[in-house]
Amino acid sequence: MRDLNITVKDKIANFTTRDGIIVCGNSDYRIKFTFDAEWNGKTKKARFIWNEQYEDVDIDENNYASVPVLSNTKKIIVGVYADNISTTAVTIPCVLSVLCEGGVNG
């Protein structure tokens, strides 16, 4: 499993690209979220947006969410929401795999 990290403080989500990128077509990525106290006790969901679609994924009790299998995109946008609060969005770069349309990076 490949972990990427997003930190949330004062409703601002932060991702550092040095943590990695996502290779499309793979199912072994997850996000490890670190939240400030404002999020304690809340049932959280991560929203993943790419190619004009989105998928909401439950964040587990250890603050992990699995990244949906992506195809044919060079970026994914991620944010979190719970009850009546939400975060800003972060962009995580993606690269095309050999299984994607066109089959090349770029």
N, C-alpha and C positions, 0 to 999 in steps of 0.2 A: 504494500500500500504506500502510495506517495502522498505525503501531507504537505499542504500549503497552509499558510497562516494569515489570518485576518484578525486584527485587533480593533475593538470597538471601545471608544472613550467619548463621552459626551455626545453620543449618537453619530459620531464620525467614524466611519470604517476606514481602515488603513491596511493596504497590502504593499509589500515591498517586492519588486520583481526579482530581486536576488534570491527570493524563496523558490523561484522556479516558474515554469510555464506548463501548459497542458498540451499534450499531444492528442489530437482528435482521434476518436475511434477506440479509446481505451476506457476501461471501467475501474481502474485502480487508483483514482484520485479522490481525496477527501480534503475538506477544509477544517482546520482546527481554529475555532474562534476563541478569543480571549475577550471577555466582557468586563466592563466596570460594574459597580454595585447596583446601578440603576436597573440592570437586567436580572437581578437575583429573583428566583422564584417564578419567573415567567416561562411560559411554553413558547419557544422560539422557532421560527421557520426561516430558512435561507431561500431567497428568490434568485434563481439563475436565469439570465436573459441572454439569448443569442439568436441570430437569424430571424428576428421578428417573432420569436416564440419565447415562452418562459416555462419554468418548472419550479414549483415550490417543494422544498425538501425539509422534513423535520430535522431539527438539531437535537442530538441525543443528550442524555444527562451529563456526558463528558465533554459537551460542546463541540462535537464533530458532526459534519454533514457530508454525505457522499455527493460528489459531483456527477451530474447526469452524463451519460455517454454523449459526446459532442461529435458533430460531423460538419465539415465544410465551413468552418469559421476561424477567424484569426483573433477573436477575442470573445470573452464572456464577461458579462456584468453581473456582480453579486452584491446583494444587500440583505439585511435582516429585518424582520418585523415580529412583533408580539403585541397582543392586545391593542393598545392605542399608541404604541411608539414604533418608530422605524429608524433605520440608519441611512446615511448617505450610501451611494453605490461606489464600488471599486471595479476597476477593469483588470482582468487577468489575461495576459497574452496567451494565444493558442497557436499551434503550428499544425499544418495539415499532415496527415499520415498517408502512407501509400494506399490506404483504403478509401481516402476521400476523393471526391470528384476532382479530376485533374491529376491526382496522385503525386503531387510534388509540393514541397515547401515553397513559400514565397509570398 
